């Protein structure tokens, strides 16, 4: 898999290109954010970042809590 998205506990979504590929993020109008040279970044999920859609660490300041865990499926080995 060339891109991994990791749900950080009570934090951001960490997006990483495992093979060094550049990742593209576009806004609702299809305009790309300038991510030249970046193969990893974090996306806000608490809604309080001053740099949306990117994380600025606001989740720590506001005490953001989330219950996000992948459901366990019987018979499927987890990574």
Buried (B, 14 or more C-beta within 10 A) or exposed (E): EEEEEEBBEBBBBBBBBEEEEEBEBEEEEEEEBEBEEBBEBBBBBBEBBEEEBBBBBBBEEEEBEEEEEEEEEEEEEEE
